[in-house]
Every structure is written in C-alpha cells, then in structure tokens.
Amino acid sequence: MHEVIIYTADRCPYCIMAKRLLNNKRAAYKEINVDAEPGLRGEMQQKTNRRTVPQIFIGKTHVGGFDELYALDRSNQLDPLLGRA
C-alpha cells in the first residue's frame, strides 16, 4: 500500500468526505491539518500550487482534492493507485 497524505483544515466538509472515502477503502493516511500550525498552508501551496483543501497525495502522485479522489474511485482507478490489485 502506498503512503497517503491528506492536507486538511478545520470545518472543511470536503476534507471529511475525503477521509470518509479513504476510511471506507481501509487506506491508512497521514493527516496534516493546515490550521494546526503556521506555515503548513504555505507548505501545501508550495507543493501543489493550490490553496484549497483537501489536497491528497498517494505515493508520489498528487491526486488533487476530493472531487478528483472521488472520480478516481468511480472509475476504478483508486484501488490500483493505493497499491491494491
């Protein structure tokens, strides 16, 4: 299974939905809450060129946000990206 990192923020409904989808897939992930510490949002923006959360990485692949994660799941591409056959 590839490492999953998800940048989140407090009171973000799309973050909740992304984590719920990953939990349903039983995919372990590291959550980085950009509201928890100054500089984390800037770190996320530098890595992704995006300001919105969630921002999701699976392995070295920047998936994007919840919409992209959901689209991968609907097209049966999420499981292979997670490292499942």
N, C-alpha and C positions, 0 to 999 in steps of 0.2 A: 504494500500500500504506500502510495506517495504521500509526502508531508503536505498537509493542507494548512494554510494560514489565511485567516479572515480578519480584515480590519473592520471594526465596528464602532458605533457610537451609542451613547445613552439615548433611549427613546426613539430608536430607529426601527420602524416596522419591517423594512426590507432586510435588516440585519437579523431580526427574529425569524423571518421566513427562511432566510438562507441557512441559518443554524438549524432550524427545524428540518429542512430538506437533508442537510448533512447528517443530522442525528438519525433520521429515518433510514439513511443509507448505512448507518453504523460506521461512519467515517470519523475518525478522531481528527480534531483540528486544534490549532493554536489560535486563540482569540487575542487580538491586540485592540484594546479599546482606546481610540484616539482622544477621548475626553479624559482619560485617566492621568495623562502626563503631558505637559507642554512639549512640543516638538514631534510628537508621534504623528499628528496630522500632516505636518510638513514632510516627515519621512515617507508617509504613504503617498503624498502628492509627487514626491521626487521619483518614487519607484513606478508610479502608474500614470502620471500626467493627468490624474483625475482628482476632483475634490470631494466627490460623493462617496458615501459608504452604503453598503459594504463594498470592499474590494477584496477579491478572493484569488489566491494563488494555489494551484495544485502542482506540486513539484516546482519546476521552473516556469510553468505556464501561468501567465496572468489571465485568468478567466474573465475578469470584469466584475460586474455586480450581480445582484440576484436575478435579473432578467436573463442574463447570459448563462448563469448556472442552471436556471430552470429550463432554458432552451436546450442545453446540453443533456439534461435528464430526459426531456420529452423526445429527443432524437436518438436516445440510447447511446449517447457518446460519453456520458458522465462516468459510468462504471469503468470503461477502459481507461479513462483519464485518471481515475482513482487507483488504477493498478489492478483491477479485477478483470478476469477473463470474460 
